[in-house]
Amino acid sequence: MSKWYQKGLSFACTECGKCCTGSPGYVWVPEKEIEEMAAFLKISVQEFRKLYIRRVGPRESLIEKIKEEREKVEEIG
């Protein structure tokens, strides 16, 4: 029996930090959003992937950060 979330969940970020901190999980990210986030941070897509993306099979997920790291990123943005 497949799980209801097997294909991922579609949502918009509310900047609450609840899905990208805490217990491990997956925050699936499409190519277009990777490109947009890299442009926002003024880094290459390759550098963004190196710093913030992990491969899970054929898909890509944001690397979850601990709270202190997330706050540091928020200060930059």
N, C-alpha and C positions, 0 to 999 in steps of 0.2 A: 504494500500500500504506500503510495507516494504522499509526502507531506504537503500540506496546503501552501507552504511557502517555498517549495522546491525550486521554482523558477525565479525566485527573488521577489522583493516587494518594491512597488513603485511609490515614491513619496517625494515631497519637496522639503528641503532643509529648513528647519525652524531655528537653527543655531542654539538648540537646547543642550547639546553635548551628550545626550542620553544614548544615541546610537553609535557614536564613534569613541566612546570612553567606557570604562567598566569591563564587564565580561566580554571575552572574545566572541566575535561574530563576523558578519560580512556586511559591508556597505558597498554594494555593487555600483560601479561608476562606468558610464558609457564614454566612448572616445571623445565625443563632442564636449562633454563636461571636463574631461581631462585637459583638453586643449584650452578651454575657457579658464580653468583654474591656473594653469601654467602661465597663460597670458596675464592674468590678474597679478600673479606673483612675480611677473617679469623674469621668468626662467624658461628654459626650453622644455618641451614635452618630455624629452629623454631625462632631463634632470628631475622633473616633477615625478616621473615614474620611479626613478631611483630613490627619491626621498619619501614618497607618499603612497605608492601603489604596491600591492602584492598580488601575484598571480594565484588563482585558485582554479585549477584545471584550465579551461579555455577562457575563463572570465577574469576580470580585474576588480579588486576591492580596495577601498581606502585602508591604509594601515591605521589601526586604532592607536591613539596616543593617550598617555596618562594625563590626568587633569593639569598638572604643572606645564607639560609640553603644550597642551591645547591653549592654555592661557597665554603662553609666550607667542604662539601663532596669532592669537587674537590681537595682541599688542601691535604686531607688524601690520595686520590688515587694517 
